[in-house]
Amino acid sequence: MLRRKKISLKNIVYLVVIAVLIIPQTRQPIQILLHKGLALFSPSVISQEKQTSLVNYDWMLKDNQGGNLDFEEVKGRVVLVNFWATWCPPCIAEMPSMQALYNDYKDRVEFVFVSNEDHAVIDPFLNKNSYTFKVYNPLTKYPESFDITSIPRTFLINTEGDIIIDKNGAANWNSDTVRKTIDDLLN
């Protein structure tokens, strides 16, 4: 006689979770939600003895209007550089906090958002989410101090070229810690 295995609620929930993570249409929103939970944490400031400096600002970038940015032009300013992509769940998760920070500091801090994607992909993403910051495509290799191996990767650089914050992964960029750090750098 064949025995029927009793299907438990636990097994059904497990199968549903696996299915949701496998289906591409639901996978990215779930990953973004998980990274938003991780992005509640503020990035930490690097201790002074562990900070590195940009040795050169030799880097050319292009915006969606065809204008060029010679990174040398930001030398001597407080700069936030963010490497990201529209398909990257942790990048998407931290973007609202980036926009909030940008809204309050855009006139005093140089924001350099960098993506290797075409502006035909970037611009609709920015418009859909009401993001107003400018995104650049690199024309030349970034300075070796950045050493990008994954995204998002964000650097906060002081007026002397010291990297004050170097954060891999999603973070809350609109935190009191980041704001106080920027305010201190601007004073």
Short mmCIF file of the C-alpha atoms (twelve columns), coordinates in Angstrom:
data_MODEL
# 
_entry.id   MODEL 
# 
loop_
_atom_site.group_PDB 
_atom_site.id 
_atom_site.type_symbol 
_atom_site.label_atom_id 
_atom_site.label_alt_id 
_atom_site.label_comp_id 
_atom_site.label_asym_id 
_atom_site.label_seq_id 
_atom_site.Cartn_x 
_atom_site.Cartn_y 
_atom_site.Cartn_z 
_atom_site.pdbx_PDB_model_num 
ATOM 1   C CA . MET A 1   0.000  0.000  0.000   1 
ATOM 2   C CA . LEU A 2   1.314  3.432  -0.971  1 
ATOM 3   C CA . ARG A 3   1.581  6.025  1.718   1 
ATOM 4   C CA . ARG A 4   0.872  9.577  0.904   1 
ATOM 5   C CA . LYS A 5   3.261  12.026 2.417   1 
ATOM 6   C CA . LYS A 6   1.576  14.759 4.291   1 
ATOM 7   C CA . ILE A 7   2.352  18.145 2.774   1 
ATOM 8   C CA . SER A 8   3.085  20.592 5.530   1 
ATOM 9   C CA . LEU A 9   2.627  24.341 5.472   1 
ATOM 10  C CA . LYS A 10  6.376  24.701 6.079   1 
ATOM 11  C CA . ASN A 11  7.150  22.817 2.847   1 
ATOM 12  C CA . ILE A 12  4.707  24.919 0.839   1 
ATOM 13  C CA . VAL A 13  6.203  28.163 2.146   1 
ATOM 14  C CA . TYR A 14  9.699  26.887 1.374   1 
ATOM 15  C CA . LEU A 15  8.722  26.026 -2.227  1 
ATOM 16  C CA . VAL A 16  7.046  29.399 -2.725  1 
ATOM 17  C CA . VAL A 17  10.139 31.251 -1.472  1 
ATOM 18  C CA . ILE A 18  12.387 29.240 -3.802  1 
ATOM 19  C CA . ALA A 19  10.049 29.877 -6.748  1 
ATOM 20  C CA . VAL A 20  9.914  33.620 -6.042  1 
ATOM 21  C CA . LEU A 21  13.703 33.818 -5.922  1 
ATOM 22  C CA . ILE A 22  14.067 31.890 -9.172  1 
ATOM 23  C CA . ILE A 23  11.554 33.923 -11.199 1 
ATOM 24  C CA . PRO A 24  13.423 36.917 -12.676 1 
ATOM 25  C CA . GLN A 25  10.466 39.311 -12.344 1 
ATOM 26  C CA . THR A 26  10.339 38.833 -8.577  1 
ATOM 27  C CA . ARG A 27  14.006 38.219 -7.825  1 
ATOM 28  C CA . GLN A 28  15.258 41.789 -8.292  1 
ATOM 29  C CA . PRO A 29  12.539 43.477 -6.160  1 
ATOM 30  C CA . ILE A 30  13.215 41.004 -3.351  1 
ATOM 31  C CA . GLN A 31  16.976 41.598 -3.584  1 
ATOM 32  C CA . ILE A 32  16.401 45.357 -3.525  1 
ATOM 33  C CA . LEU A 33  14.194 45.012 -0.454  1 
ATOM 34  C CA . LEU A 34  16.874 42.964 1.324   1 
ATOM 35  C CA . HIS A 35  19.568 45.515 0.434   1 
ATOM 36  C CA . LYS A 36  17.360 48.379 1.625   1 
ATOM 37  C CA . GLY A 37  17.460 46.666 5.007   1 
ATOM 38  C CA . LEU A 38  21.260 46.610 4.820   1 
ATOM 39  C CA . ALA A 39  21.324 50.207 3.591   1 
ATOM 40  C CA . LEU A 40  19.917 51.388 6.899   1 
ATOM 41  C CA . PHE A 41  23.475 51.479 8.181   1 
ATOM 42  C CA . SER A 42  25.719 54.460 7.676   1 
ATOM 43  C CA . PRO A 43  29.171 54.053 6.125   1 
ATOM 44  C CA . SER A 44  32.012 54.609 8.527   1 
ATOM 45  C CA . VAL A 45  34.825 57.113 8.292   1 
ATOM 46  C CA . ILE A 46  38.294 55.653 7.737   1 
ATOM 47  C CA . SER A 47  40.702 56.336 10.584  1 
ATOM 48  C CA . GLN A 48  43.275 58.956 9.645   1 
ATOM 49  C CA . GLU A 49  46.226 56.542 9.700   1 
ATOM 50  C CA . LYS A 50  44.443 54.192 7.254   1 
ATOM 51  C CA . GLN A 51  43.311 56.853 4.796   1 
ATOM 52  C CA . THR A 52  44.759 56.858 1.301   1 
ATOM 53  C CA . SER A 53  45.067 59.826 -1.027  1 
ATOM 54  C CA . LEU A 54  44.401 60.283 -4.691  1 
ATOM 55  C CA . VAL A 55  47.813 60.598 -6.310  1 
ATOM 56  C CA . ASN A 56  46.315 61.865 -9.552  1 
ATOM 57  C CA . TYR A 57  43.033 63.187 -10.847 1 
ATOM 58  C CA . ASP A 58  43.737 62.071 -14.425 1 
ATOM 59  C CA . TRP A 59  40.270 60.873 -15.438 1 
ATOM 60  C CA . MET A 60  37.860 61.988 -18.145 1 
ATOM 61  C CA . LEU A 61  34.101 61.433 -17.994 1 
ATOM 62  C CA . LYS A 62  31.157 62.264 -20.263 1 
ATOM 63  C CA . ASP A 63  27.599 63.161 -19.227 1 
ATOM 64  C CA . ASN A 64  24.355 62.420 -21.098 1 
ATOM 65  C CA . GLN A 65  24.376 65.872 -22.737 1 
ATOM 66  C CA . GLY A 66  27.781 65.207 -24.311 1 
ATOM 67  C CA . GLY A 67  29.633 67.430 -21.866 1 
ATOM 68  C CA . ASN A 68  32.963 66.294 -20.507 1 
ATOM 69  C CA . LEU A 69  34.177 66.364 -16.926 1 
ATOM 70  C CA . ASP A 70  37.903 66.473 -16.412 1 
ATOM 71  C CA . PHE A 71  38.194 65.040 -12.893 1 
ATOM 72  C CA . GLU A 72  41.110 67.438 -12.368 1 
ATOM 73  C CA . GLU A 73  38.418 70.182 -12.131 1 
ATOM 74  C CA . VAL A 74  37.135 68.769 -8.811  1 
ATOM 75  C CA . LYS A 75  40.563 68.852 -7.176  1 
ATOM 76  C CA . GLY A 76  40.471 70.922 -4.006  1 
ATOM 77  C CA . ARG A 77  36.735 70.318 -3.451  1 
ATOM 78  C CA . VAL A 78  34.828 67.838 -1.306  1 
ATOM 79  C CA . VAL A 79  33.831 65.067 -3.736  1 
ATOM 80  C CA . LEU A 80  31.519 62.069 -3.518  1 
ATOM 81  C CA . VAL A 81  32.172 59.475 -6.248  1 
ATOM 82  C CA . ASN A 82  29.674 56.637 -6.665  1 
ATOM 83  C CA . PHE A 83  30.113 53.709 -9.077  1 
ATOM 84  C CA . TRP A 84  26.757 52.041 -9.792  1 
ATOM 85  C CA . ALA A 85  24.412 50.469 -12.377 1 
ATOM 86  C CA . THR A 86  20.664 50.375 -12.992 1 
ATOM 87  C CA . TRP A 87  20.580 46.549 -12.786 1 
ATOM 88  C CA . CYS A 88  22.395 46.377 -9.416  1 
ATOM 89  C CA . PRO A 89  20.029 45.710 -6.443  1 
ATOM 90  C CA . PRO A 90  22.308 47.248 -3.750  1 
ATOM 91  C CA . CYS A 91  22.854 50.291 -5.995  1 
ATOM 92  C CA . ILE A 92  19.101 50.733 -6.427  1 
ATOM 93  C CA . ALA A 93  18.574 50.282 -2.684  1 
ATOM 94  C CA . GLU A 94  20.920 53.145 -1.731  1 
ATOM 95  C CA . MET A 95  19.852 55.601 -4.443  1 
ATOM 96  C CA . PRO A 96  17.037 57.294 -2.450  1 
ATOM 97  C CA . SER A 97  19.529 58.199 0.290   1 
ATOM 98  C CA . MET A 98  21.990 59.423 -2.353  1 
ATOM 99  C CA . GLN A 99  19.293 61.659 -3.870  1 
ATOM 100 C CA . ALA A 100 18.396 63.089 -0.444  1 
ATOM 101 C CA . LEU A 101 22.073 63.861 0.254   1 
ATOM 102 C CA . TYR A 102 22.478 65.341 -3.221  1 
ATOM 103 C CA . ASN A 103 19.428 67.583 -2.726  1 
ATOM 104 C CA . ASP A 104 20.997 69.177 0.340   1 
ATOM 105 C CA . TYR A 105 24.670 69.332 -0.701  1 
ATOM 106 C CA . LYS A 106 24.700 69.668 -4.512  1 
ATOM 107 C CA . ASP A 107 25.872 73.291 -4.352  1 
ATOM 108 C CA . ARG A 108 28.759 72.611 -1.945  1 
ATOM 109 C CA . VAL A 109 29.914 69.063 -2.772  1 
ATOM 110 C CA . GLU A 110 30.904 67.693 -6.158  1 
ATOM 111 C CA . PHE A 111 28.842 64.549 -6.859  1 
ATOM 112 C CA . VAL A 112 30.243 62.223 -9.520  1 
ATOM 113 C CA . PHE A 113 27.914 59.301 -10.255 1 
ATOM 114 C CA . VAL A 114 29.612 56.872 -12.644 1 
ATOM 115 C CA . SER A 115 28.095 54.049 -14.679 1 
ATOM 116 C CA . ASN A 116 29.323 52.022 -17.646 1 
ATOM 117 C CA . GLU A 117 25.789 51.699 -18.976 1 
ATOM 118 C CA . ASP A 118 24.498 53.649 -21.978 1 
ATOM 119 C CA . HIS A 119 22.513 56.776 -21.214 1 
ATOM 120 C CA . ALA A 120 19.639 55.178 -23.175 1 
ATOM 121 C CA . VAL A 121 19.345 52.866 -20.131 1 
ATOM 122 C CA . ILE A 122 20.405 55.312 -17.402 1 
ATOM 123 C CA . ASP A 123 18.190 58.280 -18.307 1 
ATOM 124 C CA . PRO A 124 14.827 56.410 -18.206 1 
ATOM 125 C CA . PHE A 125 15.872 54.913 -14.833 1 
ATOM 126 C CA . LEU A 126 16.680 58.383 -13.455 1 
ATOM 127 C CA . ASN A 127 13.419 59.843 -14.785 1 
ATOM 128 C CA . LYS A 128 11.277 56.975 -13.491 1 
ATOM 129 C CA . ASN A 129 12.689 57.433 -9.985  1 
ATOM 130 C CA . SER A 130 12.823 61.259 -10.080 1 
ATOM 131 C CA . TYR A 131 16.586 61.306 -9.546  1 
ATOM 132 C CA . THR A 132 18.096 64.652 -10.509 1 
ATOM 133 C CA . PHE A 133 21.839 64.046 -10.215 1 
ATOM 134 C CA . LYS A 134 24.057 63.850 -13.287 1 
ATOM 135 C CA . VAL A 135 25.527 60.474 -14.276 1 
ATOM 136 C CA . TYR A 136 28.801 60.150 -16.139 1 
ATOM 137 C CA . ASN A 137 30.304 57.489 -18.363 1 
ATOM 138 C CA . PRO A 138 34.070 57.060 -18.027 1 
ATOM 139 C CA . LEU A 139 36.093 57.968 -21.098 1 
ATOM 140 C CA . THR A 140 39.390 56.938 -19.512 1 
ATOM 141 C CA . LYS A 141 40.376 54.616 -16.672 1 
ATOM 142 C CA . TYR A 142 39.599 55.851 -13.172 1 
ATOM 143 C CA . PRO A 143 42.462 56.771 -10.818 1 
ATOM 144 C CA . GLU A 144 44.118 53.627 -9.416  1 
ATOM 145 C CA . SER A 145 43.297 54.672 -5.832  1 
ATOM 146 C CA . PHE A 146 39.669 53.704 -6.504  1 
ATOM 147 C CA . ASP A 147 40.393 50.045 -7.447  1 
ATOM 148 C CA . ILE A 148 36.773 49.081 -8.249  1 
ATOM 149 C CA . THR A 149 36.059 45.339 -7.994  1 
ATOM 150 C CA . SER A 150 32.315 45.496 -7.262  1 
ATOM 151 C CA . ILE A 151 29.437 47.966 -7.178  1 
ATOM 152 C CA . PRO A 152 28.132 50.013 -5.581  1 
ATOM 153 C CA . ARG A 153 31.393 51.543 -4.490  1 
ATOM 154 C CA . THR A 154 31.419 55.032 -3.048  1 
ATOM 155 C CA . PHE A 155 34.207 57.364 -1.999  1 
ATOM 156 C CA . LEU A 156 34.036 60.600 -0.041  1 
ATOM 157 C CA . ILE A 157 37.140 62.684 -0.719  1 
ATOM 158 C CA . ASN A 158 38.248 65.762 1.201   1 
ATOM 159 C CA . THR A 159 39.768 68.937 -0.263  1 
ATOM 160 C CA . GLU A 160 43.307 67.534 0.108   1 
ATOM 161 C CA . GLY A 161 42.432 64.408 -1.890  1 
ATOM 162 C CA . ASP A 162 42.260 62.062 1.111   1 
ATOM 163 C CA . ILE A 163 39.658 59.297 0.872   1 
ATOM 164 C CA . ILE A 164 37.634 59.768 4.062   1 
ATOM 165 C CA . ILE A 165 34.976 57.116 3.329   1 
ATOM 166 C CA . ASP A 166 35.430 54.073 1.076   1 
ATOM 167 C CA . LYS A 167 32.262 51.967 1.066   1 
ATOM 168 C CA . ASN A 168 31.577 48.765 -0.846  1 
ATOM 169 C CA . GLY A 169 27.883 47.838 -0.956  1 
ATOM 170 C CA . ALA A 170 24.680 49.648 -0.067  1 
ATOM 171 C CA . ALA A 171 24.622 52.220 2.731   1 
ATOM 172 C CA . ASN A 172 22.535 55.044 4.106   1 
ATOM 173 C CA . TRP A 173 24.238 58.079 2.604   1 
ATOM 174 C CA . ASN A 174 21.721 60.475 4.106   1 
ATOM 175 C CA . SER A 175 22.672 59.539 7.668   1 
ATOM 176 C CA . ASP A 176 23.646 61.939 10.447  1 
ATOM 177 C CA . THR A 177 27.166 60.448 10.369  1 
ATOM 178 C CA . VAL A 178 27.700 61.220 6.677   1 
ATOM 179 C CA . ARG A 179 26.133 64.669 6.998   1 
ATOM 180 C CA . LYS A 180 28.322 65.554 10.013  1 
ATOM 181 C CA . THR A 181 31.406 64.259 8.156   1 
ATOM 182 C CA . ILE A 182 30.595 66.393 5.104   1 
ATOM 183 C CA . ASP A 183 29.801 69.430 7.250   1 
ATOM 184 C CA . ASP A 184 33.162 69.054 9.029   1 
ATOM 185 C CA . LEU A 185 34.951 68.777 5.670   1 
ATOM 186 C CA . LEU A 186 33.234 71.906 4.380   1 
ATOM 187 C CA . ASN A 187 34.148 74.009 7.442   1 
# 
